[in-house]
Amino acid sequence: MNDTTATTVRRSAGTAAPRRKASAALVVGAIGVVFGDIGTSPLYALQTAFGPEHGIPMNADNVMGILSLIVWSMTWVITLKYLFVMMRADNNGEGGILALLSLALRETRRFPRLRWAIIGVGIFGAAMFYGDSMITPSITVLSAVEGLEVAAPGVSHFVIPIALGVLAFLFFIQSHGTSKVGTFFGPVMILWFLGIGTLGFWRLSANPAVLQAVKPIYAVDFMVQYPLLGFLVLGAVFLALTGGEALYADMGHFGKKPIRIAWLCLVFPALLLNYFGQAAYVLAHPDAIANPFYRMVPEWGTLPMEVLATCAAVIA
């Protein structure tokens, strides 16, 4: 090996480590910023689907049907649509509804009518985004703090004041910017996903038969049996996808690869394990459907999980 080749090898080896380090930091940051919202959906998705307003009977077939809807919704909408389709439609590396609108308008300069139609669609999409941004924080934080009712029923009247305080704290700290927030919150969210994944796996191991919900026939049978109520329940099922648009919207902050790695290697498996674990637990304890996430937590872990869930809700 001549001196020039040796120098090149040393330079390559010297730059490889910082690149790997930077890539790992981006993955951690993406976990902390991008997946906070969808990562806290197990707090309320299954519980809401069986809410009294929907009138869906609590039985094994319906649990399996709704679980199958959640699993396949995450697979099709998040994994396929956002991760492998939408992320290819970037605007110089940027994502989000406004970036997509700008990209679409470039191709319609010679078609005024089509141009205004696309602008209308963009305004509608932005309005939906703002609506989601108003509703989701309150639902997420309130669902997390409601764990106090399980850990200490006597302080249930403090749930709403605590939720308001958490939301105020959230809007105070987010002014420090995405980079700092992601660096600080990334490890917290990693701990959250490892926790809910482990908890779900533990409950799933007691009834692995719920894994059959990966068969889409359970979702189809549920929708055939409850055509109208099933359509209404889809609103609750889509709560499991809340925040999925952040994969595309935050693409400019972290890049495509870190977001894909974070979803496929940690977030998606952890969410699946937790939903399967909740289903396995409510099949064995039907009364737990009132709050399946916290009910499947062992008594000694309720308070730590409450603290961790509240932190995750703030991040979300």
Backbone torsions as a table, in degrees:
resi	resn	phi	psi	omega
1	MET	NA	121.7	-179.4
2	ASN	-77.6	173.4	-174.8
3	ASP	-64.3	-37.8	-179.1
4	THR	-64.1	-44.2	179.4
5	THR	-64.5	-42.2	-179.9
6	ALA	-62.7	-40.2	178.9
7	THR	-63.8	-41.4	179.2
8	THR	-62.3	-42.7	179.4
9	VAL	-62.8	-42.6	-179.5
10	ARG	-65.2	-39.5	178.8
11	ARG	-65.9	-39.9	179.2
12	SER	-64.6	-42.6	179.5
13	ALA	-66.5	-34.2	-178.9
14	GLY	-71.2	-31.5	-178.9
15	THR	-90.0	-17.1	-177.6
16	ALA	-66.8	-42.5	-177.7
17	ALA	-63.6	-47.4	176.9
18	PRO	-61.0	-35.2	178.6
19	ARG	-64.8	-43.4	178.1
20	ARG	-63.6	-39.1	179.7
21	LYS	-64.8	-43.3	178.8
22	ALA	-64.1	-39.6	179.4
23	SER	-64.7	-42.6	178.7
24	ALA	-63.3	-39.2	178.5
25	ALA	-64.6	-37.6	178.3
26	LEU	-67.3	-38.1	177.8
27	VAL	-63.7	-45.4	178.7
28	VAL	-63.0	-43.4	178.4
29	GLY	-62.8	-39.8	178.6
30	ALA	-63.6	-40.7	178.1
31	ILE	-62.1	-36.9	-178.0
32	GLY	-75.6	-29.5	-174.5
33	VAL	-107.1	-47.3	-171.2
34	VAL	-74.4	-39.4	-168.4
35	PHE	-104.7	10.6	179.6
36	GLY	-62.8	-41.0	-175.6
37	ASP	-70.9	-57.2	-179.0
38	ILE	-66.4	-25.2	-179.2
39	GLY	-69.8	-21.7	179.3
40	THR	-98.9	4.1	-179.7
41	SER	-62.4	-28.3	176.1
42	PRO	-61.4	-15.8	179.1
43	LEU	-64.8	-26.8	-170.9
44	TYR	-141.1	-14.0	-170.7
45	ALA	-62.2	-56.8	-177.5
46	LEU	-65.9	-38.6	178.3
47	GLN	-60.5	-43.5	-178.6
48	THR	-68.5	-35.0	-178.9
49	ALA	-61.1	-32.7	179.3
50	PHE	-100.4	21.2	178.4
51	GLY	-64.1	153.6	-177.3
52	PRO	-61.3	-23.9	-179.9
53	GLU	-68.7	-20.0	-179.9
54	HIS	-92.2	-28.0	177.3
55	GLY	69.6	25.9	178.2
56	ILE	-84.5	122.6	179.3
57	PRO	-62.3	143.7	179.7
58	MET	-87.2	100.4	176.1
59	ASN	-147.8	172.5	-173.6
60	ALA	-61.5	-42.9	-178.5
61	ASP	-62.8	-41.1	-179.0
62	ASN	-71.5	-37.0	175.9
63	VAL	-61.4	-46.0	180.0
64	MET	-65.5	-38.0	179.7
65	GLY	-65.0	-47.3	179.9
66	ILE	-68.0	-37.7	176.7
67	LEU	-61.8	-41.6	178.5
68	SER	-63.9	-39.3	176.9
69	LEU	-61.8	-41.7	179.8
70	ILE	-65.3	-46.2	-177.5
71	VAL	-61.6	-48.4	-176.4
72	TRP	-75.5	-26.9	174.4
73	SER	-65.4	-44.8	177.7
74	MET	-64.9	-37.1	-178.9
75	THR	-66.7	-48.6	-175.9
76	TRP	-76.2	-47.6	-172.2
77	VAL	-77.4	-47.7	-175.8
78	ILE	-83.3	-56.7	-173.3
79	THR	-68.6	-49.4	-176.5
80	LEU	-83.4	-51.6	-174.6
81	LYS	-67.2	-58.2	-174.4
82	TYR	-76.4	-47.8	-172.2
83	LEU	-69.5	-39.1	-172.3
84	PHE	-115.3	-8.5	178.1
85	VAL	-114.0	-60.1	-175.3
86	MET	-63.1	-35.5	-177.7
87	MET	-67.5	-13.0	175.9
88	ARG	-82.9	-15.1	-178.9
89	ALA	-98.8	54.2	-178.9
90	ASP	-88.5	157.4	178.3
91	ASN	-110.9	89.8	-175.0
92	ASN	54.9	42.5	178.0
93	GLY	89.3	-10.8	-179.6
94	GLU	-93.8	151.2	177.7
95	GLY	-128.0	-174.7	-179.5
96	GLY	106.2	165.5	-174.2
97	ILE	-63.9	-38.2	-178.7
98	LEU	-73.1	-37.2	175.6
99	ALA	-65.0	-39.9	178.5
100	LEU	-67.2	-38.6	177.5
101	LEU	-62.9	-44.6	178.7
102	SER	-61.9	-39.7	179.0
103	LEU	-64.9	-41.2	-178.7
104	ALA	-69.1	-36.0	-177.5
105	LEU	-68.2	-24.7	178.3
106	ARG	-62.1	-31.9	-176.0
107	GLU	-91.3	0.8	-175.8
108	THR	-121.7	23.4	-177.7
109	ARG	-63.3	-31.3	-177.7
110	ARG	-91.4	2.9	-177.8
111	PHE	-127.3	84.3	-174.1
112	PRO	-57.0	-44.1	-178.1
113	ARG	-64.6	-44.8	178.5
114	LEU	-63.6	-35.9	179.7
115	ARG	-60.4	-46.0	179.7
116	TRP	-70.2	-30.7	176.0
117	ALA	-64.9	-42.3	178.9
118	ILE	-67.0	-38.8	176.8
119	ILE	-61.3	-40.4	177.5
120	GLY	-61.7	-42.7	177.4
121	VAL	-63.6	-40.1	178.7
122	GLY	-63.7	-41.7	177.7
123	ILE	-63.4	-41.2	178.1
124	PHE	-62.3	-44.2	178.7
125	GLY	-63.0	-39.6	177.7
126	ALA	-65.4	-38.4	177.9
127	ALA	-64.0	-40.9	176.9
128	MET	-62.6	-39.5	179.6
129	PHE	-63.3	-44.9	179.9
130	TYR	-66.0	-37.6	176.4
131	GLY	-62.0	-44.0	177.5
132	ASP	-62.6	-38.6	-179.3
133	SER	-67.9	-24.3	178.0
134	MET	-83.7	-40.1	-173.1
135	ILE	-82.2	-45.4	-170.4
136	THR	-60.9	-45.4	-179.2
137	PRO	-56.6	-42.3	-177.9
138	SER	-66.5	-42.3	179.6
139	ILE	-64.3	-45.2	-176.3
140	THR	-64.6	-50.6	-178.0
141	VAL	-64.9	-43.6	-179.5
142	LEU	-62.9	-41.0	178.7
143	SER	-63.7	-36.5	179.0
144	ALA	-68.8	-45.8	-176.7
145	VAL	-70.6	-23.0	179.2
146	GLU	-62.8	-13.6	174.8
147	GLY	-60.9	-20.9	176.4
148	LEU	-61.0	-31.3	-179.9
149	GLU	-66.0	-24.9	176.8
150	VAL	-86.5	-42.9	-177.6
151	ALA	-73.0	-39.8	-178.3
152	ALA	-147.4	86.1	-176.1
153	PRO	-55.8	-26.2	-177.0
154	GLY	-69.2	-15.8	-177.9
155	VAL	-108.6	21.0	-176.8
156	SER	-60.9	-26.1	-179.4
157	HIS	-73.1	-7.3	177.6
158	PHE	-92.3	-3.0	-174.0
159	VAL	-59.5	-51.1	-176.5
160	ILE	-67.0	-45.3	176.9
161	PRO	-59.8	-39.4	178.6
162	ILE	-64.9	-42.5	178.9
163	ALA	-60.4	-41.4	178.2
164	LEU	-64.3	-39.4	178.2
165	GLY	-65.9	-39.8	178.2
166	VAL	-63.6	-42.9	179.6
167	LEU	-64.4	-39.6	177.9
168	ALA	-63.7	-41.4	177.9
169	PHE	-63.0	-40.0	179.5
170	LEU	-57.4	-51.2	-177.2
171	PHE	-70.6	-20.4	177.4
172	PHE	-74.3	-41.9	-173.6
173	ILE	-84.8	-20.9	-174.3
174	GLN	-71.7	-10.7	177.4
175	SER	-70.7	-11.6	-179.3
176	HIS	-77.9	-7.7	173.7
177	GLY	102.8	156.2	-175.5
178	THR	-64.2	-40.6	-175.3
179	SER	-62.3	-50.5	-179.2
180	LYS	-66.7	-41.1	179.6
181	VAL	-63.5	-43.7	-179.6
182	GLY	-63.9	-40.8	179.6
183	THR	-64.3	-38.5	-178.4
184	PHE	-76.1	-41.1	-173.3
185	PHE	-87.7	-18.9	-178.6
186	GLY	-52.8	-53.7	179.5
187	PRO	-60.4	-34.6	178.4
188	VAL	-63.6	-44.0	-179.7
189	MET	-70.1	-32.9	175.0
190	ILE	-62.0	-44.4	177.0
191	LEU	-62.2	-39.4	178.9
192	TRP	-61.3	-49.4	-178.0
193	PHE	-66.5	-38.8	176.2
194	LEU	-63.9	-38.4	-179.5
195	GLY	-67.1	-49.2	-177.6
196	ILE	-71.1	-30.6	176.6
197	GLY	-67.4	-43.6	178.1
198	THR	-64.7	-43.1	178.5
199	LEU	-61.3	-44.4	178.9
200	GLY	-64.7	-41.6	178.9
201	PHE	-62.6	-38.9	179.6
202	TRP	-62.4	-47.3	179.9
203	ARG	-71.9	-33.2	178.5
204	LEU	-65.4	-36.0	-178.4
205	SER	-63.3	-21.4	178.3
206	ALA	-79.0	-20.6	179.6
207	ASN	-150.2	71.2	-177.1
208	PRO	-66.5	-6.7	179.8
209	ALA	-62.8	-22.3	-179.3
210	VAL	-67.7	-13.7	177.0
211	LEU	-62.3	-17.5	177.5
212	GLN	-65.5	-11.9	178.4
213	ALA	-66.1	-11.2	175.0
214	VAL	-67.4	-15.5	175.4
215	LYS	-75.7	120.7	-177.5
216	PRO	-65.6	-12.3	180.0
217	ILE	-62.1	-29.7	177.8
218	TYR	-65.1	-40.8	177.8
219	ALA	-66.7	-41.8	-179.7
220	VAL	-63.9	-46.5	179.6
221	ASP	-60.1	-39.5	-179.9
222	PHE	-63.8	-44.7	-178.5
223	MET	-69.2	-31.5	177.4
224	VAL	-70.7	-39.4	-178.5
225	GLN	-72.7	-34.3	-179.0
226	TYR	-126.5	72.4	-176.0
227	PRO	-60.9	-45.1	-179.1
228	LEU	-80.6	-51.7	179.4
229	LEU	-63.2	-35.4	178.2
230	GLY	-62.0	-38.7	177.4
231	PHE	-63.7	-40.3	178.3
232	LEU	-67.6	-37.4	-180.0
233	VAL	-66.6	-26.0	178.1
234	LEU	-57.6	-29.2	175.5
235	GLY	-61.5	-38.2	176.9
236	ALA	-74.3	-37.6	178.8
237	VAL	-61.8	-39.3	-178.9
238	PHE	-70.0	-11.3	172.0
239	LEU	-62.9	-26.5	176.8
240	ALA	-68.6	-14.6	-179.4
241	LEU	-104.4	-3.2	-176.9
242	THR	-57.7	126.8	-178.5
243	GLY	95.6	-4.9	179.6
244	GLY	-63.1	-27.5	179.8
245	GLU	-65.9	-16.3	179.2
246	ALA	-66.3	-24.8	177.1
247	LEU	-58.4	-39.9	-179.6
248	TYR	-85.8	-40.2	-176.2
249	ALA	-66.7	-35.4	-177.1
250	ASP	-95.8	13.5	-178.6
251	MET	-59.8	-35.3	-179.3
252	GLY	-68.6	-23.3	-179.3
253	HIS	-77.7	-40.6	-169.9
254	PHE	-121.2	-19.3	-177.5
255	GLY	92.8	163.4	-175.5
256	LYS	-70.2	-47.2	-172.7
257	LYS	-61.0	-49.3	179.6
258	PRO	-59.4	-38.9	180.0
259	ILE	-65.9	-42.5	178.8
260	ARG	-64.6	-42.7	178.7
261	ILE	-62.1	-45.6	-178.6
262	ALA	-60.9	-43.9	-177.8
263	TRP	-67.6	-49.6	-173.1
264	LEU	-74.7	-31.4	-174.2
265	CYS	-93.8	-23.2	-177.1
266	LEU	-133.7	-55.4	-168.9
267	VAL	-66.1	-53.5	-177.4
268	PHE	-61.0	-49.0	177.8
269	PRO	-60.0	-39.7	-179.1
270	ALA	-65.3	-42.8	179.1
271	LEU	-64.4	-44.6	178.9
272	LEU	-59.9	-46.6	-179.7
273	LEU	-59.9	-40.3	-178.2
274	ASN	-69.3	-42.6	178.8
275	TYR	-64.7	-41.8	176.9
276	PHE	-64.5	-38.9	178.0
277	GLY	-64.8	-41.2	176.8
278	GLN	-61.6	-44.3	179.9
279	ALA	-62.3	-43.6	179.1
280	ALA	-61.9	-38.0	-177.5
281	TYR	-72.4	-42.7	-178.4
282	VAL	-71.4	-23.9	174.9
283	LEU	-68.3	-33.2	177.9
284	ALA	-85.4	-26.9	-179.0
285	HIS	-134.4	81.2	-175.1
286	PRO	-55.8	-32.0	-179.6
287	ASP	-67.7	-15.3	-179.0
288	ALA	-73.8	-5.8	-178.7
289	ILE	-64.8	-17.1	177.7
290	ALA	-63.6	-29.8	176.6
291	ASN	-161.7	71.5	-171.2
292	PRO	-63.4	-31.9	-177.5
293	PHE	-62.9	-51.5	-176.5
294	TYR	-78.6	-28.1	-179.1
295	ARG	-67.7	-28.6	-179.1
296	MET	-86.3	-1.8	174.8
297	VAL	-81.0	133.1	176.8
298	PRO	-60.7	154.2	-173.4
299	GLU	-56.4	-39.8	-177.7
300	TRP	-69.2	-20.0	-176.9
301	GLY	-101.7	2.3	-176.0
302	THR	-64.0	-47.8	-177.8
303	LEU	-67.2	-46.6	175.5
304	PRO	-58.9	-39.9	179.0
305	MET	-67.3	-34.8	176.7
306	GLU	-61.7	-44.1	179.0
307	VAL	-64.3	-45.7	-179.2
308	LEU	-64.6	-41.0	179.6
309	ALA	-64.6	-38.7	178.9
310	THR	-66.0	-40.6	175.9
311	CYS	-61.9	-44.0	178.5
312	ALA	-63.7	-36.0	179.2
313	ALA	-67.3	-37.7	176.8
314	VAL	-62.6	-44.0	178.4
315	ILE	-63.4	-42.2	179.8
316	ALA	-61.0	NA	NA
